[in-house]
Amino acid sequence: MSNALPPLQPSRRTGLVVFFLTLLGFVGVGRLAMEAWLNRPAPRALPEVFPPGHGPDGPVRPYLQIIIDGLREQAAWADSNPPMPWFQSFARGGAHGIGIAGEPTLTAPCVRALLTGRRPDLLTGFRNFNARPVSGSVIEYLANRGARTAHGGDAAAFQFCRPFYAPEDVLQFPDRGPTDQGGCDLEAVPFVIDRIADGCNVVTLHLTFPDHAGHKHGATGFEYWRACRTVDGQIRRVTEAFLEAHPDALVFISADHGVSPMGTHGGGESSAKRAPFGLVGRGVESIEVELDQCALVPTIAGVLGLPQPPLADAPPALELLALSEEAETAALDAYIAARLQV
C-alpha cells in the first residue's frame, strides 16, 4: 500500500499559483507604498553646493546643538513662573520662537529635520528607535571639514550621524520611555562638558526629561514644570561651558516637537507641531519668528558657511540672518542649486 500523496489536481495547482502570485503582488505593492508614499528615498550621492567665498577647506566655526525632547511651547515661553527662565533670556539674544514640525511628530523624524532640514515621513517614524544614518546633515559637513564631534543623550542624533562621531566621544542612550525620569540626562550632561573640555568643537546633546515627564504625568502640572526647570539648568551649564571654550560659537537649542496637555505627541496633536527654539551667535538677528522647522538647518548652514543641505524641504530663512545682502543671496542661491541637482 503506497503512502505517496496523490498528485495535485489542476484546479488545486491553479489555486496555489494564484495565491502565491497574489501574495507577491501584496508584497510588491507594499514595497512601492513604502518608497513612494511613506518616504522619499534619498539619492545615492548628494551635491555639496557652497555659497561663493566658502569651500570645503574653510575654517570650522564651533557649533553646539541641544535638543530638548517634548518641550511644550507654553513651558518655553511662559510669562508667569516660567520653568525655563535661563533659556528664555538666552534665546531672546538671537532668533527665537516656534518651529512648525512636520508629521509624524515623533523623535526620530523631527530630529532628522533638525539635522538635515528634511521633512518627517512615516517610514522614519516606524524606525523611531533605530534610525538609519542619513546624508546631508550639518554634523556631516562640519566633521568633513575637520571638526571634532561629540554627542550625549538620546541616541537619535547619533544614529543619524553615526559615521561622523568617534566612539570615545559618544554617550548615547536608546529610548527608555517614561521609566527614565531624567536619569540619562544626568549622565549625558557631565559627559559632554568633559568632551568640551577635551577639545570637541561640535557637540550635540539630546535631553529627554520633559518628554518622559509629560508621558507619565501630563504636561501641565508640577512634575512637567520640574522636568523643564531641571533641563533649564542643565542646558545653561553646557552652553556656558561651550561658550567659555569657544566664544564665537553658534548655539542652537530646540525642541524636537511639542506635546499636548496630556503629554502626547505623534497622533496629529496641533500643540505637538509647535517646537520652541533659540538660535544665538554672530550672524543671527535678534528676532521672534514662527517658521517651518525645516528652514532652520539651511539657515544654520548659511551662518556657518557650509554647503546647503540638498534634502532640506525649506530654504534658509533670510529674516534670521544678520549677514550682508550678498551673503544672504548667496545662501539662497546655493540652496536652490543644491535642490536642482537632487
N, C-alpha and C positions, 0 to 999 in steps of 0.2 A: 504494500500500500504506500503510495507516494505522498510525502508531506509538502511537495512543491506547491507554491501558490499558483492559482490559476492566472493566466495572462490577463492583463487589463483589457477590458472591453474598449472599443474605440470611443464610446461616449465618455467613459471614465478618463481615458487619456486626454481627450479634448478638454474635459473639465479641469484637470490638473494643469494643463498648459495655460488655459485661460486664467486660472487662479494665480499662477506664478507670474504671468505677464501683467496681470492687474497689480500684483504686489510690487513688481519692478516699476510699474507706472507711478504708484503712490510714492515710492522712494525717489524717483526722478523728479516728480512734481514738488516733493518736499525739499529736495536739494535746490531746485530752481527758486522756490519760495524763500529759502534761507538766503540765497545770494542776491535775488532781485528785490525782495520786499522787506526782509528783516535786516539786511545790512548791505552796504555798497562796498565791494571788495576794493582794497587799495591797489594801485599799480605796483608792479614789482620794483620799479625804480622811480624814485621821486626826484624832481629837479631841485637844485639849490639856487634860487634867484636872489642875489644880494642887491640891495639898493646901491646906486652909484656911490663910489667912495668907500665902500665896505667890501670885504672879501674874506676868504677862509683863513687868512693869516693875521687877521686883526686881533687886537688885544681882547682878553676876556674881561668883561665887567662882572664883578661879583653879583650873584643873584640868589635871593632867598625866597622860596615859595612855601607858604604854610597853608595847608588845607584843614579847615575845621568842619568835621563831618556833622551834618544835620543842624547847622546854626540857623536859627529862625530869625527872620527879619526883625521882628519885634524885640528880640533879645539883643541883637546887634546895635540897633539904633534907638533903644528905649530912652525917653527923656527923664522919667522918674525912676529913681533907684535902679540905674542901669546895671546889668550884670557884667558888662564889658566896658568899663569906663576907659581903660587904657587903650583898647582897640579903637574906640570912638575918637579919642584925642589924636592918636597916631594917624589913623586913616584919613581924617579930615585935613591932614597936612598934604594930601595928594588927591588923586582921583578916587572917588568912593561912591558907594551907592548899592545898586542891585543889579546883578547879572541874571537875566532870564534864562533859566536852564531849559534844555530840550527834554523830551521824554523818551524812555522812562527815566524818572528822577531816582535812579539807583546810583550807588557809589561809583562803580567802575565806568559806566558810560559818561557820568559827569566829570570824573577825574580825567578821563581821556580828553574831554572838551577843554579842560584846564591845562592840558599839556600840549595839545595839537590844534585846538580850535575845531575839531571835527564833531559834528552833532551826534548826540546819543542815538543808538539804534537798539532794536530788540535783541539781536544776536549778542551784542556786548553785554546786555542785561542778563541774558541766560548764563553768561560766563562771569557773573558779578564777583565771584570769589576766586576765580582762577583766570585772570585776564591774560591775554596773549600780548607779546611785545608789539609795539607799533613803530612806524617810521614817521619822521617829520615832526618830532617833538622839540620843544625849546631845550630840554635837557640833552638830547642828542646833539643839537647844533653847538651847544656850549662845550660838551665833552669832546667833540671833534676838533675844537679849537684849543684844546689843552686844559680845560677846567678840571679840577679835582672835585668830584661829586660825592655827596653823602646823602643818605636817606635814613629817616627814623619814623616809626609808627606803622599805621595800617599799610598792608602790603600792596595796595592797588598801584600807586605811582611807581613803586619799584618793579612790579610785574610788567607794566607797560614799557619801562625804560631799562629793563634788566641788563642789557649788554653794556650800558654806559655807567654802571656803578662797579667799583671794586668791592669784592665780598667783605673785606675788612672794614669798609666804610658804610655798611648797611646793618641796621637792626629793624627787621620787618616782622609784623605780626599778621598772620591770617585772621580774618574777622572772627571774633569770639561772640558777637551778639551781646544782648543785654546782660549776660553774666559778667561781662567786663565793664565795671563802672569806674573807668579811669586808670585801671592798673597798668595797661600797656603804655598809656601816655606818661605815667610816672617813670617808666624805664626809657622811653624814647627821648624825652627832653634832655636829661643829662648826657645821653649818648651823643646827640647832635651837638650839644655845647662842647663836648670833648672833641668831636670831629672838627668843629670850627677852630678850636684852639690848636688843633694839629695841622691846620692849613687848608682845609676844604673851603673852596670859594664858591661853590654852587651847592646849595643844600635844599632838600625837600623834607618837609615834616608834615605828617598827617595825624591829627588828633581826633579821637572818636568819642570822648566822654559825653558831649552834648547829644549826639545821635543815640547812644546807648541809654542815656538817662531818659530821653524822650520816649524811646520804645518801652521802657519799663515803667515810667511814672507819668507819661504825658509831658507836654511841652509848655505848660502854663503855670506850674506850681514851683514850690521851693526847690525840689530836687533838680529840676532842669536849670533853674536860676543858679543853684550852687555849682552845677557842672560847668556852666558858661563862665562863672566867676573864676573857677579854678583854671580853666583854659586861658582866660584873660591874663592871669599872672604868668602862666607858662609861656605864652607867645611873647609876652614882654621880656622875659628872661632871654629867650632865644634871639629875638630881634636885637635887643641891646648888645648881646654878645657878638652877633654878626656885624652890626654897625661899628662896634668898637674895633673889630679886626679889619673891617672893610668899610670905611666911611663913605665911599662913593657907591655903595651897593644899591641895587634896585630891589625893593621888597614888595612882594605880592602876597596878600593874606586874603583868603576867600573861603566861603562855604562851598562844598561840592553841590549841595542842594539844601533847601529848607526842609521844614517838617510842618505837618498840620498841628493844630492844638492838641490832638490826640497822640502826637508823636509818630505819625505815619508818613510815609513817602513812597512814591513809585506806583501809586494807584490813580494818578490823574489829579491829585490834590493841587489846587491852584497855589496854595502857600508853599508847597514843596518846590515849585519852579522859581521861587524868589530867593536867590542866593546872595547874601551880603558880601561885599568885597572892599578892599582898600589896596591901592597901588601907589607906592610912595618912592620918590627918588628923583634925581636930576633927569630932566627931560619929560616930566609928567606935570600936567596942570593941576592946580588945586580946584577941583570941580566936583559937584554932586551930579551923578547921572544914573539913568536906568537904561541898560543896553543889553543886547544879545550876548550871552555868556561866551559864545564862540568868537566874539570880536576881541576878547581880552588877550589871547595869545598872539594874534597878529599885531596888536598894539604893543605888547611887550617886545616882540621881535623888532619892531620899529625903533623902540627906545634903545635896545641893546645892539643894534646894528647887525642883526642876524638875518639869515635868509627868511623870507616869508614862508610860513608853513603851508604847503600846497594843498593840504587836505582841509584847511580851515574853511568853514562854511559861512564866514562873515569877514569883511575886510577890516583893516585896522580902523579903530575909532579915532579919527583925526582930532576930534574935540578934546581928547585926553592928552594929546601930545604938546609939550612945550618945546617944540623944535622949530627950526626955520621952515618957512614955507616950502623951500626946495627939498628939505629932508622929509617933510610930510608927504609931498607929492611923490618923492622917490619911493617911500614905503608903500604907498598905494599902487604905484606903477609896478613895483616888484611883486606885490600880491596878485595883481591881475595877470602878469606874465607867468607866474608860477601856476595859477589856476588854469590858464590856457594850455600850458604844457601838459598838465594832468588830463 
